Amino acid sequence: MTGIVYKSTGSWYQVKSDEGEFYQCRIKGKFRIKDIKSTNPIAVGDKVVFDLEKKGDEEIGVIKKILDRDNFIVRKSVNLSKQTHIIASNIDQVFLLITINNPPTFTTFIDRFLVSARAYRIDTILVFNKIDSYEIEERAEILYLKDIYEAIGYRCIEVSATQNINIDKIKEMMTGKTSMFVGHSGVGKSTLVNAIEPSLNLKTKEISDQHNQGKHTTTFAEMFDLSFDAKIIDTPGIKGFGVVDIDKYELGDYFPEFFALKEHCKFNNCIHTKEPQCAVKEALEDDKISWSRYKSYLQILSGDEEKEHFRTDIWNEEDNE
């Protein structure tokens, strides 16, 4: 039998067969996909081959094979830096939820995620959530960020899950596709999913006042079938995002604004740091490229762990010298 993994708890997997039936499955043997050392050999969204075995009065599925993935989102494992964690696979698009201050989403996190999604050919839409809760200065910051990312080709949308603002637009974008929702814990993923499909009634919690951090509500990634011909993958809150296995000479290709200028650099293998006549650095000096994006690029290039720079730092000229 073949089916799609809808939920993974690490040891058991909920699989929906091609006939539409759900089965609790486990793994038989070890899986290694294209030499990827992953903490989770099977991810939500995987297409698998499984057999049914009798266990008492129940039928238990045994997964024998993972079919080739179209794509997947992967990041460095938090606890095991040499391994990776596959968040989900076979995704049509990702909605990256961003909030300004409750909790704050940093440009380093946004850019790292965008690089990984682009490397695996997955479209990403930036969703600025909780827009009903912001004052004038915070609204200005959202507009500034939208200008940066829309200029390089990313779709951006402002929403409020609680006030039902632009929920219909999100649903329209999701129709006929498998979409993944990601973001920091507390950005409102579960609340937004509930606004899109109230019958799911996912658990939500308030932001922690003490640390201004969202509390985890989703423990495992899980896929849901929606009532309007769409699938959604809800994911646990992600604190940081470690980029995996991107060659330094290819990294700039995953920054669209850098890639567009690459042919104008003096050297074919320019990595846009100390090389003379670098078109990217010239554009940077002319304010045609965002300093925050270039900072993210240098941080990934150097292999540094994600640093939590507030977005307001992008206006700090001293940092740019």
Secondary structure as UniProt FT lines:
FT   STRAND          2..8
FT   STRAND          13..17
FT   TURN            18..19
FT   STRAND          22..27
FT   TURN            34..35
FT   TURN            44..45
FT   STRAND          47..55
FT   TURN            56..57
FT   STRAND          58..66
FT   STRAND          72..76
FT   TURN            81..82
FT   STRAND          84..89
FT   STRAND          93..98
FT   HELIX           107..119
FT   TURN            120..121
FT   STRAND          123..128
FT   HELIX           131..133
FT   HELIX           136..151
FT   TURN            152..153
FT   STRAND          155..158
FT   TURN            161..164
FT   HELIX           167..174
FT   TURN            175..176
FT   STRAND          178..182
FT   TURN            185..186
FT   HELIX           189..196
FT   HELIX           198..200
FT   STRAND          207..208
FT   TURN            209..212
FT   STRAND          213..214
FT   STRAND          222..225
FT   TURN            227..228
FT   STRAND          231..234
FT   TURN            248..250
FT   HELIX           251..254
FT   HELIX           256..259
FT   TURN            260..261
FT   HELIX           262..264
FT   TURN            268..269
FT   HELIX           279..285
FT   TURN            286..287
FT   HELIX           291..302
FT   HELIX           311..315
FT   HELIX           317..320
//
